[in-house]
Amino acid sequence: MAYGAAGSLELTIERLLKSSYISIVQNSSPQIIKVLYKEILSLKEALREFNKKRSTVNMKMVKSLEAEMVEAIYKFEDVIEPHLSNQFHSQSEEEEETADHPASMVFSVDVHEIKQDVDSFIETMNKMKRAYIHELCNPSPEEDEDGVVPSRIDFGVNESNMVGLSDLFMTIKDRIDSEQSEGMIVSLYGMAGIGKTTLAKKLFQDPLIVSRYSRLVFVTIGPKYRLADILVDILTQVNPDIDEIMLKKGEKVLAGLKRMVYETLKYLRYLIVLDDVWEIDLCFVLLELFPDDKNESRVLVTTRMKKVADCAKPLNNFNILFLDKKESWDLLREKVFGEEEPCSYGLEKAGRKIAENCEGLPLTIIMVANILSKVDKTIEYWNEVADDKRNSVYKDAYEQMSKVLYPSYDYLDQHLKACFLYIGAFPQNYLLNLPQLTNLLSAEGFFYYLESMNYTYLYDLFPKNVIMCDNDTFHFHLHSSFWYLCNKEAVRTKLFYALNCHGDTLPEEGIESQRRLCIRNNVLLAIKDVHNSIASDSKVRSLLCTGYFHKYPVPLFLEHLRLLRVLEARSIRFYEFPMEVLKLVQLRYLALLYHGNLPSSISKLWNLQYLIVVRHLRIVKSVGNLLYLPIEIWNMNELKSLHTGGRELPHPCCEGSLLPNLLKLSGVGPQSCAKSVLEKIPNLKVLTIDIELAPDATEPLTCFDHISHLQQLQELGCYIMNPTLKTEVVTPLVPLSDFPSSLRWLTLSGLGYPWEEMRKISSLPNLKHLFLECYAFRGPKWEVRDNEFQRLESLEIEDIDLEQWTFQNCHCLPVIANLHIAHCYKLKEIPLTFGKSLLRIKVVECNPMAVNCAIKLKEEWDDKYAGRERLLRLDVRSSL
C-alpha cells in the first residue's frame, strides 16, 4: 500500500508544480517542491524493486517497512494539504469580492512555512528507502524455519467423487495419456481454492497414469522459493538413493544442479507436477531442464496466473471453473453428512442456499462445511446462515482461508495492490464497470489516466485470478472471500474504512483519522452520531457513497471535509445541487445524481479532473427542451473526463475557451458535436453521443459532420435512445466517411443505416472493435468485400434484422478473434471462412439456422486445425 500512498502524494505535488492555476511564490524556496517531487518518484522506483525480489523477501518485514512509509506519507500530507487549502480558500474569498469568475484566478502559494517539514520528510523518506532496499536485497531471517508461504491447503484426494471436476479429470487424463498430446506441458489455472492441487494430486495418483511412467515427481513451489531447493527436491524424487546431504554441500552451485536434473531425466519417461507456480520465468527455467525425448513424458503445471499457464499450448491449457449450484450443494452435503448420514428436506433447502452463497469456490464450501459439521444441524440455524451472506459462518470461513488467499494480494505487483483493495470499497458482489473504477483510481493517484485509454492496470488483475468478470455485461466484482480480505486489509493499511449499518463498530482512533470513508448505507448520513463523527475535525480525503440507490435527500456535511479530493455520490438522488460542494477547492473527482442545471459557480472547482453528472432512470429528457452546461465549464481546464447526463456543451463564447486535457466526453447530444465545440477539445480520445429523437423527426441529424476534427479520437459510441423501428430504412444521419482514421472502437445503435454504408467503416485503418446494436444497420443482406476490416479483432452484432451474411472471399476479416451474435432472429446464414485468428464465437438466442452455421463452422475448424494449437470456442445459448 505504500506505493498507492506515494502515488497519491505524487499527484498532489505534481498539481502544485504543473497546474496553470498555481504559482509558487519565488521567495518561498520553490525549488524544494521540485526536490520533493523527485524524491517521491525515487521512492516509487524503490518500491517497484519488490516486483523483482518478491520470491525471496521476508513478507512480514516488507509489510512493516511499508506501513511505516504510509504513516510518514499520511503525516506529511496532513501538513502540506491543509497549508495549501487555507491559502486557496483565503485567496478565493478575496477574489469573490472583486471578480465574477474566481475560477480564472491564479493562486499564489507560499511554501516557506512548510520548508522545514518538507526537509524533514525528504530525510525520513531517504532513510526508509535505504532500509527498504537493504531488506529486499538482504532479507531478514524468517520466524518459520523454512519460510514457506502457505499458499494452499491440502485436503487430500482420497475421496472417490471428484465433485465438479470429474469431467475435467477425464479430459486431462486422456490428454496426458494420449500419444498425440499437443506437447509435453499441460497446465491448470484458476483462482485460489478452486481445486487445482486437488485435481493434480488425483491425476498424479491415478493407477493408469502411475503405470505409464518410470519416474513421478510432485514439487510444490509457491510464491516464495529457492531454485536450488526445487532442483534438489526433483533429484531426490527421481533418485531416492541419491545423497541429499552431498547435493546440498557439494553441488549447491545452480549450474551443477541444473546439469544433474537434465542428465538424470534423460531417456526416462517421467511425469513431473510443478504445483503452485507463480512466475513464468521460473517455469521457463525449469522446463528447459526437462528433456523432451519424444517418449510421452509430461509436465503438469498448476498456477493462479494465466500468464504462467500459457507456457502450455492452447489445447493443453485448462481453466478450472467455479462449481455450479448443483455441484456446490453436492460438495457441501458430502462434507457435512458424508455418504451415509441422512439430510432432511428442510436442511437440504437451506443447505442449497448456503452452498450458493459460497459462490462456487470449493475451498469456501469446504470451510463452511467444516464449521456446519461441528454444530447442531437444526433447520432454524441453517436458515439463519442461508439468509445472510454476512453471517459469522462465512466470515469465519473466509478468515480460515486467509492464509491461502493472502499471497494473491501480497505478491501482486506494487502498482496493483491499491487498485485491488479499492474494489473492496464497494458493497459485496457489487458489479463495477472499468471506466468508473479507472476514473476513481486515477483521481486517487493510484495510477494515471493512460493516453491509450486501454485501462492496462486493471486488465493486469484479470489473468491473476483475483477478480471475476461477468461475461454478459463485462462488469466485474470480487469473490466474497477476496472482498472480505480487501476490507480487512484496507482497515489495516488505512486505505478505507466502510460503514455498512448503524451497528458497525467505529475504529478506535475515530473516523477523523481515516483517509477514505465508504458509506454503504446512505441512511447513515442522516443518523446523528454518524453525522457528529463525520463533522469532527476530519482528515477524510475521499467520501464514497457506494451503497445501493437512495431516492431521499440526506445531508453530506461537506463543509467539514475541506480536504476532500474524491466525492462519489451517484447512489444518492439530489433534488437540488449541493452548493457546499463548491467550497471543496481540492476536489479532483465529483460524481452526482442530479437532473437540474449546474450552477455557473461550478467553475470554482478549478482542480476538478473528473465530473460525472447522471440523471435518474425515471426522468426522461424532453425532446426540444435542451439542457446546457454553464458557459463557465470552458474555464475548467483541468477536466479529463466529463459525463454530462444529457446536458449539451455550450458553444464557446470567447477565443481563449479550451479544454486541452479533456480525454473523455460522454452523455452529450448532437448539439455538442458542432465544429465550434469539437475544435476546443482537440485531445479528446473517447466520445459517446446519446440522441433522443423527436416523435416525428424527419430531418437528418448532423452529429458526425465534424468528428473528423478529433484527430486523437480512439473510441466513438452513438446511440439512438428511442429508435424508430419501422419497416423502411431510416434516413442516414450523415455520410460515415468523416470518421477519423485514429478510431479503434466504434459502437452504433439504432441508426438504421443500409448495409452499403458499412464500406465507409470497413476501410478505417485502425478499427479493432465494432459493435452494432438495435438496428444500427438494416436490410436482409450484408456482404463483406475483399480486404475489408483488415485490423478488426472483435465484432458484436445484436438485435439486427440481417438475414444473410456472407464474405466475398476468404480474405475478409483476416484477424478477427471474437465474434458475438445475439438476438438476430432472422439470420439464416453466417460465413464459414474466417481467418486463422478466430478464438471464440458466441451465439445468443438466434435463428436455429444461424446456430447450425456456427456449429458447422466449429466442426470444419476442428477438422482443419486439429493438433495445430488453434482452439476455437463455441458458446451457444438458446431457449428454443
Buried (B, 14 or more C-beta within 10 A) or exposed (E): BBBBBBBBBBBBBBBBEEBEBBEBEEEBBBEBBEEBBEBBBBBBEBBEBBEEBBBEBBBEBBBEBBBBBBEBBBEBBBBBBBBBBEBBBEBBEEBBEEEEBBBBBEBEBBBEEBEEBBBBBBEBBEEBBEBBBEBBEEBEEBEEEEBEBEBBBEBEBEBEEBBBBEEBBEEBBEBBBEEEBBBBBBBBBBBBBBBBBBBBBBBBEBEEBEEBBEBBBBBBBBBBBEBBBBBBBBBBBBEEEBEEEEBEEEBEEEEBBBBBBEEBBEEBBBBBBBBBBBBBEBBEBBBEBBBEBEEBBBBBBBBBBBBBBBBBBBBBBBBBBBBEEEBBBBBBBBBBBEEEEEBEEEBBEBBBBBBBBBBBBBBBBBBBBBBBBEEEBEBEBBBBBBEEBEBEBBBBBBBBBBEBBBBBBBBBBBBBBBBBBBBBBBBBEBBBEBBBBBBBBBBBBBBBBBEEBBBEBBEBBEBBBBBBBEEEEEBBBBBBBBBBBBBBBBBEBBBBBBBBEEEBEEEEEEBBBBBBBBBBBBBBBEBEEBBEBBBEEBBBBBBBBBBEEBEEBBEBBBEBBBBBBBBBBBBBBBEEBBEBBBBBBBBBBBBBBBBEEBBBBBBBBBBBBBBBBBBBEEEEBEBEEEBBBBBBBBBBBBBBBBBBBBBBBBBBEEEEBBBEBBBBBBBBBBBBBBEEBBBBBBBBBBBBBBBBBEEEBEEEBEBBBBBBBBEBBBBBBBBBBBBBEEEEBBEBBBEBEEBBEBBBBBBBBBBBBEBEBBEBBBBBEEBBBBBBBBBBBBBEEBBBBEEBBBBBBBBBBBBBBBBBBBBBEEBBBBBBBBBBBBBBEBBBBBBBBBEEEBBBBBBBBBBEBBBEBBBEBBEEBBEEBEEEEBBBEBEBEEEE
